[in-house]
Amino acid sequence: MPQDGVAELARRIPGGHMVTIPVGHLIHHAAPEAFTEVVAAFLLTEENVRPARQL
């Protein structure tokens, strides 16, 4: 997928942003620490933290 298209998609999503880890297609395999750091930072942002759903 062209990176300019990804950047445009991220721009259109409220609160969205694009992070590039220049290691190729299998990011989670090639750079697991960087991948985990970026994903964890996203998940732990105040806007993404929600109370657990009660069943």
N, C-alpha and C positions, 0 to 999 in steps of 0.2 A: 504494500500500500504506500503510495507517495506520502512522504512526510509532511508536505504542505497541506494535504488533505486531512491528515491526523491533527495537525495544528489548528486547522479551521474547525474541525469537529470539537476539539477541546475548548476553543474560544466560544463556541455556541452553547456549551453546557454550563449552566450557572455553577460557579465555584470550580469549574474544571480547569485543569492545566496539564501540560504535557511535559514529561520527563524523558530524556533520552539517555539510555545507557548503551554506549557504542560497542556492543559485543556480538551483534548478530541476532538471529531469530530465536534461539533458545536461551533467553535472558536468564530465566530462573536456574538454568543448568550452568551457563557460562560465568555468571556473576551472582551467585546466590546471596552473598552478603549485601551487595548494592541493591538487588531486587527486593530483598526483605526490608531493608532500611526505607526504601521509597514507599513500598506498600504499607508498612507499619506507620510511617509518618502520615500518610493519607488517612488510614483508618483511625488514627488517634487524634485527628484534628477535631476541634470542638464541634464543628458542624456535622461531623459524621458519627460522633459518639451518641448513642441512644440507649436508654434503659433496656434491659433484657425484656423481651415480650413474655408476659405471663400466660401460661397454658391452662 
